[in-house]
Amino acid sequence: MRWGVLVGGTGSNLKAMLTSGFSVSLVISHKAGVKALEIARDYGLESCVLMPKDYPDRQAYDAALVEQLSRFGIERVAMAGFLRWLTPETIARYPGAIVNLHPSLLPAYPGLHAIERAFSDGVLWSGVTVHFVDEGHDTGPIVAQVPVPRLVGDALADFEERIHAAEHALYPQVLKALDRGQAALIDGRVEYKKENDQWMHGH
Amino acid sequence: MRWGVLVGGTGSNLKAMLTSGFSVSLVISHKAGVKALEIARDYGLESCVLMPKDYPDRQAYDAALVEQLSRFGIERVAMAGFLRWLTPETIARYPGAIVNLHPSLLPAYPGLHAIERAFSDGVLWSGVTVHFVDEGHDTGPIVAQVPVPRLVGDALADFEERIHAAEHALYPQVLKALDRGQAALIDGRVEYKKENDQWMHGH
């Protein structure tokens, strides 16, 4: 399987994938000049920048995205800091082949500022979710999750750091499991080849 | 502190409190003939049944409830299977002194059928929350939480059993901590006497 990674920020999850030995064939960013692109360069990966302002609409943007993915023979896509919703057409083009990482135990705290909102609410546990991307916003079938505590003395930055550390531990593990075919999306549900593998619960 | 426990079902959490040595001074049920009342009897506890059909409205019902609590000198209330919302007047009467147990990691899955809904959604982690009761529905400040995994081979009944076991482990621990003054509601926020005690995260 050739994996593409969609980025747009610090690339900390891209870096976690690469340091864990997960093989990435293409990096696409929606923003120029971001750290994620430097990481791609450092690892000698193919990369490209597709900036929304260069396209008249979302359809045109996603057409360019799919064209790049196709050109590099990408069959699977991992989103990691790519702050755009894909069009239904793009999602339909890669059934069960696009995954996203979200910094909460979905369905709690979908959307932006998930960590901050959980922190403000005073939850004692939040976490990290990897899910297949569907047409909703952070609603797709859950592949793996790990709980992360908010400690009472935490500043927001401490809690964010702990959540990000959990992301970096979970995501590469899950991507490797998907790459080995240990889980797949069948009829809208996630089916696991081996029941209760540790990785799906983040251990 | 004299604690009252509000029940209405199997009383499995009441039983968990009592077997753990947590002292209960009064049990009130909104239903007659339930197992929870048998447990109260077995442990020689004062108990009474207040049936909604005997009262013209919620205000009258809650007036009777508060009267019973007062008669027995109850200062703190733990809800455990009491399937009624308290009126704002009742809640205001016991500031920071009414706690509820909910079978999810709130704010995920408030309301009824929380376990079943989480199971149907295919979450890999849900859990249990103890929170102070406010005027919303399962929205009050969180005191303690514990995550509980859904294992992939689980039937709904297996998952329910695991959640209930977590309730029985968490709730008595939290009630004892509250009784000792280790946490309190101050200006609408939960403040802990000792930071990062194990019990607040369910360990």
Interface residues (C-beta under 8 A of the other chain):
Chain A: L105 L106 P107 A108 Y109 D121 G122 V123 L124 W125 G127 P141 I142 A144 Q145 V146 P147 P149 L151 V152 G153 R189 V190 Y192 E195 N196 M200 H201
Chain B: L105 L106 P107 A108 Y109 D121 G122 V123 L124 W125 G127 P141 I142 A144 Q145 V146 P147 P149 L151 V152 G153 R189 V190 Y192 E195 N196 M200 H201
